[in-house]
Amino acid sequence: MVFRILFHTPEIPGNTGNAIRLAAITGAELHLVEPLGFDFSDAKLRRAGLDYHDLAVVTVHPDIEAAWAALKPERVFAFTSDGETTYTDIRYRAGDVLLFGPESVGLPEEIKHSPHVTSRVRLPMLPALRSLNLANAASIAVYEAWRQNGFAGAKL
């Protein structure tokens, strides 16, 4: 059961390192859209990903159009604070793309409203706060999708 995590122009190496570890332990794929706010030799990225880098499927795309062409997604869920659907209201399927924006500004409007996007999705938060850490948001979404699919492939 493979879910695909897509980070659009991530900025903080520790978040991407944590997402590498997330991808490795759940069997998800991690796709990154350039420009990245770091390079793969960054110590913070390596430290956050521990020794999972070689165990994860990570692909870097030069831009969002290249990502769409490579992924050929049937369904894309764009996670954003102004999403109209709560993440638990979706019935996730293998191959779904879980799309997240950069830490400082979130997904650009043109990406959130792309014809590739099936739905804009939100994680509930208290009203006075604006965002959740990128790696934490991806973890919540991936684990919900995996849970709905019986934690396929996991040792339970």
N, C-alpha and C positions, 0 to 999 in steps of 0.2 A: 504494500500500500504506500505509494509514494506521493507525498505532497511537495509542492515547490514553493520555497520562500524566495521572494524577489525584493531586494533592497534597492531602491532607486537612489543613487548617489549618496551612499552612507558616508558620514563624516568622522565618526569616532571609532578608532581601531578596536577598542575594548568591546564595543557592541557587536561588531562584526566577528571578533574572536569568539564571543559567547554564542553567536549564531552558528558559527562553524561547529562548535561543540554540540549545540542543539541538533544540527543537521546530522551529525555523526551518530548521536545516541537514539535518534528517532527514525533514521532512514530517509529523512527528507533531503531534498536537493536545495542548495543555496545558490541563488543567482544574484550577481551584483552588477549594477549599471554604473558605468563611469560617467563623470569623473569621481574617483574615490578620494576621500579626505586623508588618505594614508597610502603607504605601499605595503606589500606583503612581508617586507623585512622588519616592519615596525615591531619593537619589543612588546608594546602593549597588546597588539593583535596576537602575537605568538603566546604571550602569557595567558591571555583570556581564553584562547583556544586550547591551552595545555598541549597534550600530545595527540589531539584529535584531528589535526590538519590533514594527515594522510588517510584518515578514515572517513572523511566527509567528501561528498560530491559538491565541488564549488566551481562555478563557471562565471567568468567576468565577460560582460558584453560592453562594447564601445558606446552604445547608446540604447535608448528604449526600443527603437525600431528593430535593432539587431536582436534584442531580447525577445520581442514578439515573434520575429521570424524564426528564431531558434526554438522557442517554447511551443509555438503553435497552440496557444491555450484555448481550451474549450470554455473554461470559466476562470475569471479573475476577480478576486475579492480585494478591493482597495481599502485598507484600514486607515481611517481618518476620523478626526474628532467630530466632523460634521456628517458622519455616515447616517444613513436612514434605516439601516438594519443592524440589529444587535448580533454580535458574533455567534451567540448560541441559537439564533433563529435559522441558521443555515444548515442544510444537510450536506456535509462535505463529502466529496468523492475523490478517489485517486486521480491524480493529475491536476487537481485544482491548484491555482496559483494564488498565494497569499502575498499581496503587494503592500510594501511599507515605504514611506518617504524618508528623507534625511532628517536627522535629529533636530536641527535648528528651525526648520520651517514646515516640515511635513510634505505631503505630496503636492506638486503644483496643480493648479486647476485643470490644465490641459491633460494631465495624466489621469486625474480623478474622473474626468468626463470623457475619457477616450472611449471609442467604440469597443475596445477590447475589454473594458471593465464591465463585469456582470452586475456588480452591486458595490456601493460604498458602505463600509461596515464600521461600526464603532464598538469600542470596549467601554462599558459603563464606568463613569468617574463622577466624583463629586462635582457639582456645577462650578465652583469657583476655581477649579484647576484646569489646565489646558492640555496636558499631555502625560503620557507614560513613557518610561524608558523604552527605546527601540527594541533591545534584546528581550526585555520582559514582555512587551506586547507580542512579539513574534512567538515567544514561548507559550503564552496563553493561547494564541490562535492555533498553533501547531498541535498542542496537546488536546485541545478540544476536537480538532479534526481527527486526530489519531484515536481519541477515546470513542468518538462516534463510530469508528470503523474497527472497534474491538481491539485496539492496540495491536493490529496485525503485525506479526513478526516478532513481537516482544516476548521476553521471558517474564511471565506474570507470577 
